[in-house]
Each structure stands twice: as structure tokens, then as C-alpha cells.
Amino acid sequence: MEELLQGKPGSAKLAFAGGGINDALVHSRADIGIAMGVMGSDAAIEAADVVLVDDDPVKIAKAIKISRKCLRIVYQNIVFALAVKLACLALGAVGIANMYLALI
């Protein structure tokens, strides 16, 4: 693991998938630790960043897709909330809106 970490480019991420008791240290050392399996050890589950309850490696790709979509939605919500707050601030500055409109 140390050789892989030293040999990777600066912006690359190193992921490790496993679920055994011996994998806990590697999960904590990797950039992204993925514990797999229902019967995964408690130490591996605690040390991992992501826990999948299935032993199917295809679920890793599905988890990445879900996380990217989730982050996209979070960023959209943040931008929308800031735009609404700025609009309420501008309307409040000219006397059209009051504090209750900003709360809604």
C-alpha cells in the first residue's frame, strides 16, 4: 500500500476494498476505504469511509454514481438557496421585502 501511495500522481485517489479484520489498517491508510460484505469485520467497517453490504464489486461503481449525483444535487441546492437569499436581501434593501419573506 505504501508503494502504491508513493507512486500515484498528486491528485489521484487510491481506493481499497476489503472486509476482513486485516484490512482495517489499509482502509485507514487508503484515500478511500471501502468495506464490503455483510459479514465484514467490525474493525474494517469502522475504519472504512464507505460500507457496502454486498460482496458484488459492481456495487462500487454504482456507489460512485450515486455519490456524484448526490454532490451535484447538494451544490445545486446551495446555489439556489444563496440566490434566493441574495434576492431577498436586494428586495429588502429597497424596501419591497421584509424579514418574513427571507424566512420563507
Biopython code that builds the backbone (N, CA, C, O; Angstrom):
import numpy as np
from Bio.PDB.StructureBuilder import StructureBuilder

atoms = [
    (1, "MET", "N", (0.826, -1.184, 0.000)),
    (1, "MET", "CA", (0.000, 0.000, 0.000)),
    (1, "MET", "C", (0.869, 1.245, 0.000)),
    (1, "MET", "O", (0.569, 2.217, -0.692)),
    (2, "GLU", "N", (1.921, 1.217, 0.757)),
    (2, "GLU", "CA", (2.807, 2.382, 0.811)),
    (2, "GLU", "C", (3.451, 2.650, -0.547)),
    (2, "GLU", "O", (3.603, 3.806, -0.941)),
    (3, "GLU", "N", (3.830, 1.592, -1.267)),
    (3, "GLU", "CA", (4.412, 1.774, -2.600)),
    (3, "GLU", "C", (3.391, 2.377, -3.558)),
    (3, "GLU", "O", (3.732, 3.241, -4.366)),
    (4, "LEU", "N", (2.160, 1.934, -3.474)),
    (4, "LEU", "CA", (1.107, 2.491, -4.332)),
    (4, "LEU", "C", (0.841, 3.952, -4.004)),
    (4, "LEU", "O", (0.624, 4.761, -4.905)),
    (5, "LEU", "N", (0.855, 4.293, -2.729)),
    (5, "LEU", "CA", (0.623, 5.678, -2.327)),
    (5, "LEU", "C", (1.757, 6.592, -2.785)),
    (5, "LEU", "O", (1.516, 7.733, -3.181)),
    (6, "GLN", "N", (2.977, 6.101, -2.734)),
    (6, "GLN", "CA", (4.112, 6.915, -3.159)),
    (6, "GLN", "C", (4.180, 7.058, -4.670)),
    (6, "GLN", "O", (4.669, 8.074, -5.163)),
    (7, "GLY", "N", (3.704, 6.071, -5.420)),
    (7, "GLY", "CA", (3.793, 6.088, -6.868)),
    (7, "GLY", "C", (2.641, 6.770, -7.577)),
    (7, "GLY", "O", (2.691, 6.939, -8.796)),
    (8, "LYS", "N", (1.606, 7.165, -6.855)),
    (8, "LYS", "CA", (0.444, 7.768, -7.518)),
    (8, "LYS", "C", (0.680, 9.248, -7.763)),
    (8, "LYS", "O", (1.409, 9.900, -7.014)),
    (9, "PRO", "N", (0.054, 9.786, -8.828)),
    (9, "PRO", "CA", (0.154, 11.233, -9.070)),
    (9, "PRO", "C", (-0.499, 12.025, -7.930)),
    (9, "PRO", "O", (-1.270, 11.472, -7.146)),
    (10, "GLY", "N", (-0.195, 13.286, -7.849)),
    (10, "GLY", "CA", (-0.639, 14.114, -6.733)),
    (10, "GLY", "C", (-2.139, 14.209, -6.555)),
    (10, "GLY", "O", (-2.616, 14.191, -5.420)),
    (11, "SER", "N", (-2.899, 14.309, -7.628)),
    (11, "SER", "CA", (-4.343, 14.491, -7.488)),
    (11, "SER", "C", (-5.116, 13.183, -7.535)),
    (11, "SER", "O", (-6.333, 13.188, -7.350)),
    (12, "ALA", "N", (-4.452, 12.074, -7.775)),
    (12, "ALA", "CA", (-5.136, 10.782, -7.874)),
    (12, "ALA", "C", (-5.529, 10.285, -6.490)),
    (12, "ALA", "O", (-4.893, 10.619, -5.490)),
    (13, "LYS", "N", (-6.575, 9.490, -6.450)),
    (13, "LYS", "CA", (-7.042, 8.888, -5.199)),
    (13, "LYS", "C", (-6.839, 7.392, -5.258)),
    (13, "LYS", "O", (-7.023, 6.774, -6.306)),
    (14, "LEU", "N", (-6.463, 6.813, -4.143)),
    (14, "LEU", "CA", (-6.250, 5.375, -4.050)),
    (14, "LEU", "C", (-7.356, 4.779, -3.187)),
    (14, "LEU", "O", (-7.520, 5.149, -2.024)),
    (15, "ALA", "N", (-8.108, 3.856, -3.770)),
    (15, "ALA", "CA", (-9.195, 3.198, -3.052)),
    (15, "ALA", "C", (-8.804, 1.759, -2.764)),
    (15, "ALA", "O", (-8.114, 1.116, -3.555)),
    (16, "PHE", "N", (-9.258, 1.264, -1.619)),
    (16, "PHE", "CA", (-9.024, -0.116, -1.244)),
    (16, "PHE", "C", (-10.347, -0.725, -0.808)),
    (16, "PHE", "O", (-11.069, -0.140, -0.001)),
    (17, "ALA", "N", (-10.661, -1.896, -1.341)),
    (17, "ALA", "CA", (-11.895, -2.591, -0.993)),
    (17, "ALA", "C", (-11.552, -3.903, -0.305)),
    (17, "ALA", "O", (-10.717, -4.667, -0.790)),
    (18, "GLY", "N", (-12.185, -4.157, 0.805)),
    (18, "GLY", "CA", (-11.993, -5.385, 1.547)),
    (18, "GLY", "C", (-12.901, -5.383, 2.760)),
    (18, "GLY", "O", (-13.565, -4.384, 3.037)),
    (19, "GLY", "N", (-12.939, -6.476, 3.479)),
    (19, "GLY", "CA", (-13.823, -6.535, 4.630)),
    (19, "GLY", "C", (-13.304, -7.363, 5.770)),
    (19, "GLY", "O", (-14.003, -7.567, 6.762)),
    (20, "GLY", "N", (-12.089, -7.845, 5.644)),
    (20, "GLY", "CA", (-11.540, -8.708, 6.683)),
    (20, "GLY", "C", (-10.937, -7.928, 7.830)),
    (20, "GLY", "O", (-10.780, -6.710, 7.747)),
    (21, "ILE", "N", (-10.603, -8.618, 8.888)),
    (21, "ILE", "CA", (-10.019, -7.995, 10.072)),
    (21, "ILE", "C", (-8.648, -7.395, 9.761)),
    (21, "ILE", "O", (-8.254, -6.397, 10.365)),
    (22, "ASN", "N", (-7.924, -7.999, 8.821)),
    (22, "ASN", "CA", (-6.604, -7.494, 8.468)),
    (22, "ASN", "C", (-6.668, -6.270, 7.565)),
    (22, "ASN", "O", (-5.644, -5.626, 7.336)),
    (23, "ASP", "N", (-7.832, -5.940, 7.053)),
    (23, "ASP", "CA", (-7.974, -4.822, 6.126)),
    (23, "ASP", "C", (-8.173, -3.484, 6.825)),
    (23, "ASP", "O", (-8.122, -2.444, 6.169)),
    (24, "ALA", "N", (-8.396, -3.478, 8.116)),
    (24, "ALA", "CA", (-8.720, -2.243, 8.828)),
    (24, "ALA", "C", (-7.604, -1.204, 8.711)),
    (24, "ALA", "O", (-7.883, -0.025, 8.492)),
    (25, "LEU", "N", (-6.372, -1.616, 8.849)),
    (25, "LEU", "CA", (-5.253, -0.673, 8.754)),
    (25, "LEU", "C", (-5.121, -0.108, 7.344)),
    (25, "LEU", "O", (-4.815, 1.071, 7.169)),
    (26, "VAL", "N", (-5.349, -0.941, 6.352)),
    (26, "VAL", "CA", (-5.238, -0.492, 4.965)),
    (26, "VAL", "C", (-6.386, 0.459, 4.640)),
    (26, "VAL", "O", (-6.190, 1.425, 3.902)),
    (27, "HIS", "N", (-7.583, 0.204, 5.175)),
    (27, "HIS", "CA", (-8.710, 1.118, 4.974)),
    (27, "HIS", "C", (-8.388, 2.506, 5.505)),
    (27, "HIS", "O", (-8.692, 3.510, 4.861)),
    (28, "SER", "N", (-7.779, 2.559, 6.667)),
    (28, "SER", "CA", (-7.468, 3.861, 7.251)),
    (28, "SER", "C", (-6.329, 4.559, 6.517)),
    (28, "SER", "O", (-6.270, 5.789, 6.510)),
    (29, "ARG", "N", (-5.436, 3.812, 5.907)),
    (29, "ARG", "CA", (-4.294, 4.399, 5.185)),
    (29, "ARG", "C", (-4.665, 4.836, 3.774)),
    (29, "ARG", "O", (-4.089, 5.797, 3.264)),
    (30, "ALA", "N", (-5.611, 4.159, 3.130)),
    (30, "ALA", "CA", (-6.010, 4.496, 1.757)),
    (30, "ALA", "C", (-6.778, 5.812, 1.749)),
    (30, "ALA", "O", (-7.335, 6.227, 2.766)),
    (31, "ASP", "N", (-6.799, 6.464, 0.586)),
    (31, "ASP", "CA", (-7.572, 7.699, 0.452)),
    (31, "ASP", "C", (-9.062, 7.409, 0.623)),
    (31, "ASP", "O", (-9.781, 8.178, 1.262)),
    (32, "ILE", "N", (-9.518, 6.306, 0.053)),
    (32, "ILE", "CA", (-10.911, 5.881, 0.167)),
    (32, "ILE", "C", (-10.912, 4.408, 0.545)),
    (32, "ILE", "O", (-10.438, 3.564, -0.215)),
    (33, "GLY", "N", (-11.439, 4.105, 1.708)),
    (33, "GLY", "CA", (-11.551, 2.720, 2.153)),
    (33, "GLY", "C", (-12.974, 2.231, 1.958)),
    (33, "GLY", "O", (-13.926, 2.894, 2.370)),
    (34, "ILE", "N", (-13.121, 1.072, 1.330)),
    (34, "ILE", "CA", (-14.436, 0.517, 1.047)),
    (34, "ILE", "C", (-14.526, -0.848, 1.718)),
    (34, "ILE", "O", (-13.847, -1.790, 1.309)),
    (35, "ALA", "N", (-15.362, -0.955, 2.746)),
    (35, "ALA", "CA", (-15.597, -2.234, 3.410)),
    (35, "ALA", "C", (-16.738, -2.924, 2.684)),
    (35, "ALA", "O", (-17.772, -2.313, 2.416)),
    (36, "MET", "N", (-16.548, -4.202, 2.365)),
    (36, "MET", "CA", (-17.541, -4.945, 1.602)),
    (36, "MET", "C", (-17.989, -6.165, 2.368)),
    (36, "MET", "O", (-17.212, -6.792, 3.090)),
    (37, "GLY", "N", (-19.265, -6.494, 2.198)),
    (37, "GLY", "CA", (-19.791, -7.730, 2.747)),
    (37, "GLY", "C", (-20.582, -7.547, 4.013)),
    (37, "GLY", "O", (-20.258, -6.709, 4.855)),
    (38, "VAL", "N", (-21.615, -8.333, 4.137)),
    (38, "VAL", "CA", (-22.444, -8.321, 5.336)),
    (38, "VAL", "C", (-21.652, -8.836, 6.523)),
    (38, "VAL", "O", (-21.826, -8.377, 7.651)),
    (39, "MET", "N", (-20.794, -9.780, 6.258)),
    (39, "MET", "CA", (-20.017, -10.400, 7.325)),
    (39, "MET", "C", (-18.665, -9.716, 7.520)),
    (39, "MET", "O", (-17.753, -10.309, 8.095)),
    (40, "GLY", "N", (-18.528, -8.489, 7.054)),
    (40, "GLY", "CA", (-17.276, -7.760, 7.238)),
    (40, "GLY", "C", (-16.985, -7.547, 8.714)),
    (40, "GLY", "O", (-17.904, -7.441, 9.527)),
    (41, "SER", "N", (-15.733, -7.484, 9.049)),
    (41, "SER", "CA", (-15.370, -7.323, 10.454)),
    (41, "SER", "C", (-15.712, -5.917, 10.931)),
    (41, "SER", "O", (-15.735, -4.969, 10.145)),
    (42, "ASP", "N", (-15.976, -5.798, 12.213)),
    (42, "ASP", "CA", (-16.326, -4.505, 12.790)),
    (42, "ASP", "C", (-15.180, -3.509, 12.657)),
    (42, "ASP", "O", (-15.414, -2.318, 12.451)),
    (43, "ALA", "N", (-13.948, -3.985, 12.773)),
    (43, "ALA", "CA", (-12.791, -3.093, 12.654)),
    (43, "ALA", "C", (-12.692, -2.521, 11.244)),
    (43, "ALA", "O", (-12.403, -1.337, 11.074)),
    (44, "ALA", "N", (-12.928, -3.356, 10.231)),
    (44, "ALA", "CA", (-12.879, -2.883, 8.850)),
    (44, "ALA", "C", (-14.009, -1.907, 8.573)),
    (44, "ALA", "O", (-13.808, -0.917, 7.870)),
    (45, "ILE", "N", (-15.187, -2.166, 9.110)),
    (45, "ILE", "CA", (-16.329, -1.271, 8.900)),
    (45, "ILE", "C", (-16.083, 0.070, 9.562)),
    (45, "ILE", "O", (-16.426, 1.106, 8.994)),
    (46, "GLU", "N", (-15.496, 0.077, 10.751)),
    (46, "GLU", "CA", (-15.211, 1.332, 11.443)),
    (46, "GLU", "C", (-14.124, 2.135, 10.742)),
    (46, "GLU", "O", (-14.182, 3.364, 10.731)),
    (47, "ALA", "N", (-13.145, 1.473, 10.164)),
    (47, "ALA", "CA", (-12.024, 2.167, 9.540)),
    (47, "ALA", "C", (-12.334, 2.644, 8.127)),
    (47, "ALA", "O", (-11.673, 3.555, 7.628)),
    (48, "ALA", "N", (-13.321, 2.050, 7.478)),
    (48, "ALA", "CA", (-13.613, 2.365, 6.079)),
    (48, "ALA", "C", (-14.402, 3.664, 5.963)),
    (48, "ALA", "O", (-15.105, 4.072, 6.887)),
    (49, "ASP", "N", (-14.266, 4.302, 4.801)),
    (49, "ASP", "CA", (-15.031, 5.509, 4.503)),
    (49, "ASP", "C", (-16.410, 5.161, 3.951)),
    (49, "ASP", "O", (-17.380, 5.878, 4.195)),
    (50, "VAL", "N", (-16.493, 4.064, 3.211)),
    (50, "VAL", "CA", (-17.731, 3.613, 2.586)),
    (50, "VAL", "C", (-17.954, 2.153, 2.988)),
    (50, "VAL", "O", (-17.019, 1.353, 2.996)),
    (51, "VAL", "N", (-19.197, 1.819, 3.318)),
    (51, "VAL", "CA", (-19.529, 0.437, 3.678)),
    (51, "VAL", "C", (-20.609, -0.053, 2.730)),
    (51, "VAL", "O", (-21.692, 0.527, 2.653)),
    (52, "LEU", "N", (-20.307, -1.126, 2.008)),
    (52, "LEU", "CA", (-21.272, -1.760, 1.122)),
    (52, "LEU", "C", (-21.676, -3.083, 1.747)),
    (52, "LEU", "O", (-20.817, -3.846, 2.190)),
    (53, "VAL", "N", (-22.974, -3.367, 1.788)),
    (53, "VAL", "CA", (-23.434, -4.586, 2.445)),
    (53, "VAL", "C", (-23.512, -5.768, 1.490)),
    (53, "VAL", "O", (-24.052, -6.817, 1.843)),
    (54, "ASP", "N", (-22.985, -5.609, 0.302)),
    (54, "ASP", "CA", (-22.989, -6.679, -0.687)),
    (54, "ASP", "C", (-21.544, -6.966, -1.087)),
    (54, "ASP", "O", (-20.695, -6.076, -1.052)),
    (55, "ASP", "N", (-21.273, -8.201, -1.464)),
    (55, "ASP", "CA", (-19.921, -8.579, -1.880)),
    (55, "ASP", "C", (-19.680, -8.350, -3.368)),
    (55, "ASP", "O", (-18.617, -8.707, -3.877)),
    (56, "ASP", "N", (-20.632, -7.770, -4.068)),
    (56, "ASP", "CA", (-20.524, -7.572, -5.507)),
    (56, "ASP", "C", (-19.684, -6.326, -5.809)),
    (56, "ASP", "O", (-20.080, -5.228, -5.420)),
    (57, "PRO", "N", (-18.541, -6.456, -6.486)),
    (57, "PRO", "CA", (-17.702, -5.290, -6.796)),
    (57, "PRO", "C", (-18.368, -4.292, -7.740)),
    (57, "PRO", "O", (-17.953, -3.135, -7.798)),
    (58, "VAL", "N", (-19.385, -4.713, -8.476)),
    (58, "VAL", "CA", (-20.095, -3.794, -9.370)),
    (58, "VAL", "C", (-20.785, -2.701, -8.557)),
    (58, "VAL", "O", (-21.013, -1.603, -9.063)),
    (59, "LYS", "N", (-21.115, -2.993, -7.308)),
    (59, "LYS", "CA", (-21.785, -2.018, -6.441)),
    (59, "LYS", "C", (-20.882, -0.813, -6.148)),
    (59, "LYS", "O", (-21.375, 0.256, -5.788)),
    (60, "ILE", "N", (-19.572, -0.981, -6.299)),
    (60, "ILE", "CA", (-18.658, 0.151, -6.087)),
    (60, "ILE", "C", (-18.911, 1.218, -7.143)),
    (60, "ILE", "O", (-18.998, 2.403, -6.823)),
    (61, "ALA", "N", (-19.028, 0.800, -8.405)),
    (61, "ALA", "CA", (-19.306, 1.759, -9.472)),
    (61, "ALA", "C", (-20.660, 2.430, -9.269)),
    (61, "ALA", "O", (-20.810, 3.624, -9.527)),
    (62, "LYS", "N", (-21.640, 1.666, -8.809)),
    (62, "LYS", "CA", (-22.963, 2.235, -8.549)),
    (62, "LYS", "C", (-22.902, 3.241, -7.400)),
    (62, "LYS", "O", (-23.559, 4.281, -7.453)),
    (63, "ALA", "N", (-22.126, 2.943, -6.371)),
    (63, "ALA", "CA", (-21.969, 3.867, -5.247)),
    (63, "ALA", "C", (-21.292, 5.162, -5.685)),
    (63, "ALA", "O", (-21.638, 6.237, -5.196)),
    (64, "ILE", "N", (-20.333, 5.071, -6.600)),
    (64, "ILE", "CA", (-19.673, 6.272, -7.111)),
    (64, "ILE", "C", (-20.662, 7.126, -7.894)),
    (64, "ILE", "O", (-20.674, 8.348, -7.747)),
    (65, "LYS", "N", (-21.499, 6.493, -8.732)),
    (65, "LYS", "CA", (-22.506, 7.238, -9.486)),
    (65, "LYS", "C", (-23.488, 7.936, -8.554)),
    (65, "LYS", "O", (-23.838, 9.098, -8.763)),
    (66, "ILE", "N", (-23.926, 7.224, -7.530)),
    (66, "ILE", "CA", (-24.876, 7.802, -6.575)),
    (66, "ILE", "C", (-24.246, 8.975, -5.832)),
    (66, "ILE", "O", (-24.899, 9.998, -5.624)),
    (67, "SER", "N", (-22.996, 8.838, -5.434)),
    (67, "SER", "CA", (-22.339, 9.917, -4.691)),
    (67, "SER", "C", (-22.117, 11.147, -5.557)),
    (67, "SER", "O", (-22.254, 12.272, -5.077)),
    (68, "ARG", "N", (-21.776, 10.949, -6.830)),
    (68, "ARG", "CA", (-21.609, 12.097, -7.724)),
    (68, "ARG", "C", (-22.929, 12.816, -7.946)),
    (68, "ARG", "O", (-22.973, 14.046, -7.959)),
    (69, "LYS", "N", (-24.010, 12.055, -8.124)),
    (69, "LYS", "CA", (-25.326, 12.664, -8.300)),
    (69, "LYS", "C", (-25.744, 13.409, -7.032)),
    (69, "LYS", "O", (-26.318, 14.496, -7.105)),
    (70, "CYS", "N", (-25.456, 12.826, -5.885)),
    (70, "CYS", "CA", (-25.789, 13.461, -4.618)),
    (70, "CYS", "C", (-25.033, 14.783, -4.447)),
    (70, "CYS", "O", (-25.616, 15.783, -4.026)),
    (71, "LEU", "N", (-23.755, 14.786, -4.770)),
    (71, "LEU", "CA", (-22.971, 16.020, -4.670)),
    (71, "LEU", "C", (-23.481, 17.082, -5.632)),
    (71, "LEU", "O", (-23.516, 18.264, -5.289)),
    (72, "ARG", "N", (-23.877, 16.673, -6.834)),
    (72, "ARG", "CA", (-24.425, 17.623, -7.795)),
    (72, "ARG", "C", (-25.704, 18.258, -7.248)),
    (72, "ARG", "O", (-25.904, 19.464, -7.395)),
    (73, "ILE", "N", (-26.561, 17.470, -6.626)),
    (73, "ILE", "CA", (-27.795, 17.993, -6.047)),
    (73, "ILE", "C", (-27.495, 18.927, -4.874)),
    (73, "ILE", "O", (-28.146, 19.960, -4.717)),
    (74, "VAL", "N", (-26.522, 18.569, -4.063)),
    (74, "VAL", "CA", (-26.150, 19.425, -2.929)),
    (74, "VAL", "C", (-25.658, 20.781, -3.426)),
    (74, "VAL", "O", (-26.058, 21.815, -2.891)),
    (75, "TYR", "N", (-24.791, 20.792, -4.449)),
    (75, "TYR", "CA", (-24.291, 22.062, -4.983)),
    (75, "TYR", "C", (-25.419, 22.883, -5.602)),
    (75, "TYR", "O", (-25.439, 24.106, -5.457)),
    (76, "GLN", "N", (-26.355, 22.231, -6.287)),
    (76, "GLN", "CA", (-27.493, 22.949, -6.849)),
    (76, "GLN", "C", (-28.337, 23.582, -5.748)),
    (76, "GLN", "O", (-28.782, 24.722, -5.880)),
    (77, "ASN", "N", (-28.556, 22.848, -4.668)),
    (77, "ASN", "CA", (-29.333, 23.383, -3.552)),
    (77, "ASN", "C", (-28.644, 24.573, -2.892)),
    (77, "ASN", "O", (-29.300, 25.542, -2.510)),
    (78, "ILE", "N", (-27.339, 24.498, -2.762)),
    (78, "ILE", "CA", (-26.592, 25.609, -2.158)),
    (78, "ILE", "C", (-26.688, 26.847, -3.038)),
    (78, "ILE", "O", (-26.942, 27.943, -2.540)),
    (79, "VAL", "N", (-26.487, 26.681, -4.338)),
    (79, "VAL", "CA", (-26.558, 27.825, -5.257)),
    (79, "VAL", "C", (-27.967, 28.422, -5.249)),
    (79, "VAL", "O", (-28.116, 29.644, -5.213)),
    (80, "PHE", "N", (-28.999, 27.579, -5.281)),
    (80, "PHE", "CA", (-30.365, 28.074, -5.273)),
    (80, "PHE", "C", (-30.676, 28.821, -3.977)),
    (80, "PHE", "O", (-31.292, 29.886, -4.008)),
    (81, "ALA", "N", (-30.256, 28.271, -2.845)),
    (81, "ALA", "CA", (-30.508, 28.926, -1.558)),
    (81, "ALA", "C", (-29.798, 30.273, -1.474)),
    (81, "ALA", "O", (-30.375, 31.244, -0.985)),
    (82, "LEU", "N", (-28.560, 30.343, -1.941)),
    (82, "LEU", "CA", (-27.842, 31.619, -1.924)),
    (82, "LEU", "C", (-28.480, 32.634, -2.860)),
    (82, "LEU", "O", (-28.533, 33.822, -2.541)),
    (83, "ALA", "N", (-28.964, 32.181, -4.012)),
    (83, "ALA", "CA", (-29.625, 33.094, -4.947)),
    (83, "ALA", "C", (-30.907, 33.658, -4.339)),
    (83, "ALA", "O", (-31.186, 34.849, -4.480)),
    (84, "VAL", "N", (-31.684, 32.818, -3.668)),
    (84, "VAL", "CA", (-32.916, 33.293, -3.029)),
    (84, "VAL", "C", (-32.578, 34.273, -1.906)),
    (84, "VAL", "O", (-33.243, 35.300, -1.770)),
    (85, "LYS", "N", (-31.574, 33.982, -1.114)),
    (85, "LYS", "CA", (-31.183, 34.886, -0.022)),
    (85, "LYS", "C", (-30.692, 36.228, -0.567)),
    (85, "LYS", "O", (-31.015, 37.280, -0.014)),
    (86, "LEU", "N", (-29.917, 36.192, -1.645)),
    (86, "LEU", "CA", (-29.446, 37.447, -2.238)),
    (86, "LEU", "C", (-30.598, 38.250, -2.823)),
    (86, "LEU", "O", (-30.609, 39.478, -2.735)),
    (87, "ALA", "N", (-31.577, 37.556, -3.426)),
    (87, "ALA", "CA", (-32.745, 38.257, -3.952)),
    (87, "ALA", "C", (-33.545, 38.895, -2.824)),
    (87, "ALA", "O", (-33.990, 40.035, -2.958)),
    (88, "CYS", "N", (-33.734, 38.191, -1.728)),
    (88, "CYS", "CA", (-34.444, 38.756, -0.579)),
    (88, "CYS", "C", (-33.673, 39.919, 0.032)),
    (88, "CYS", "O", (-34.267, 40.898, 0.482)),
    (89, "LEU", "N", (-32.357, 39.808, 0.046)),
    (89, "LEU", "CA", (-31.531, 40.897, 0.572)),
    (89, "LEU", "C", (-31.668, 42.137, -0.297)),
    (89, "LEU", "O", (-31.801, 43.252, 0.208)),
    (90, "ALA", "N", (-31.633, 41.930, -1.622)),
    (90, "ALA", "CA", (-31.774, 43.073, -2.539)),
    (90, "ALA", "C", (-33.165, 43.702, -2.424)),
    (90, "ALA", "O", (-33.295, 44.926, -2.393)),
    (91, "LEU", "N", (-34.198, 42.868, -2.361)),
    (91, "LEU", "CA", (-35.550, 43.390, -2.210)),
    (91, "LEU", "C", (-35.740, 44.067, -0.857)),
    (91, "LEU", "O", (-36.463, 45.059, -0.758)),
    (92, "GLY", "N", (-35.111, 43.552, 0.166)),
    (92, "GLY", "CA", (-35.184, 44.175, 1.482)),
    (92, "GLY", "C", (-34.446, 45.494, 1.531)),
    (92, "GLY", "O", (-34.841, 46.401, 2.263)),
    (93, "ALA", "N", (-33.382, 45.611, 0.764)),
    (93, "ALA", "CA", (-32.609, 46.854, 0.752)),
    (93, "ALA", "C", (-33.393, 48.011, 0.132)),
    (93, "ALA", "O", (-33.223, 49.164, 0.528)),
    (94, "VAL", "N", (-34.253, 47.699, -0.843)),
    (94, "VAL", "CA", (-35.050, 48.760, -1.471)),
    (94, "VAL", "C", (-36.421, 48.902, -0.819)),
    (94, "VAL", "O", (-37.216, 49.740, -1.245)),
    (95, "GLY", "N", (-36.716, 48.107, 0.201)),
    (95, "GLY", "CA", (-37.940, 48.247, 0.965)),
    (95, "GLY", "C", (-39.125, 47.450, 0.444)),
    (95, "GLY", "O", (-40.247, 47.647, 0.911)),
    (96, "ILE", "N", (-38.908, 46.564, -0.504)),
    (96, "ILE", "CA", (-40.022, 45.777, -1.060)),
    (96, "ILE", "C", (-40.302, 44.539, -0.195)),
    (96, "ILE", "O", (-41.461, 44.186, 0.022)),
    (97, "ALA", "N", (-39.265, 43.896, 0.287)),
    (97, "ALA", "CA", (-39.419, 42.668, 1.063)),
    (97, "ALA", "C", (-39.114, 42.932, 2.536)),
    (97, "ALA", "O", (-38.396, 43.874, 2.874)),
    (98, "ASN", "N", (-39.662, 42.097, 3.396)),
    (98, "ASN", "CA", (-39.360, 42.181, 4.815)),
    (98, "ASN", "C", (-38.686, 40.895, 5.275)),
    (98, "ASN", "O", (-38.405, 40.011, 4.465)),
    (99, "MET", "N", (-38.430, 40.794, 6.554)),
    (99, "MET", "CA", (-37.710, 39.652, 7.102)),
    (99, "MET", "C", (-38.497, 38.345, 6.933)),
    (99, "MET", "O", (-37.898, 37.283, 6.770)),
    (100, "TYR", "N", (-39.816, 38.415, 6.970)),
    (100, "TYR", "CA", (-40.616, 37.205, 6.847)),
    (100, "TYR", "C", (-40.473, 36.559, 5.474)),
    (100, "TYR", "O", (-40.511, 35.333, 5.367)),
    (101, "LEU", "N", (-40.314, 37.343, 4.445)),
    (101, "LEU", "CA", (-40.107, 36.786, 3.097)),
    (101, "LEU", "C", (-38.782, 36.029, 3.040)),
    (101, "LEU", "O", (-38.699, 34.972, 2.414)),
    (102, "ALA", "N", (-37.768, 36.551, 3.675)),
    (102, "ALA", "CA", (-36.472, 35.873, 3.690)),
    (102, "ALA", "C", (-36.550, 34.548, 4.450)),
    (102, "ALA", "O", (-35.869, 33.588, 4.089)),
    (103, "LEU", "N", (-37.376, 34.487, 5.498)),
    (103, "LEU", "CA", (-37.519, 33.244, 6.257)),
    (103, "LEU", "C", (-38.236, 32.174, 5.447)),
    (103, "LEU", "O", (-37.901, 30.992, 5.532)),
    (104, "ILE", "N", (-39.216, 32.587, 4.668)),
    (104, "ILE", "CA", (-39.967, 31.621, 3.863)),
    (104, "ILE", "C", (-39.081, 31.091, 2.778)),
    (104, "ILE", "O", (-39.513, 30.260, 1.979)),
]
sb = StructureBuilder()
sb.init_structure("model")
sb.init_model(0)
sb.init_chain("A")
sb.init_seg("    ")
for serial, (resi, resn, name, xyz) in enumerate(atoms, 1):
    if name == "N":
        sb.init_residue(resn, " ", resi, " ")
    sb.init_atom(name, np.array(xyz, "f"), 0.0, 1.0, " ", f" {name:<3s}", serial, name[0])
structure = sb.get_structure()
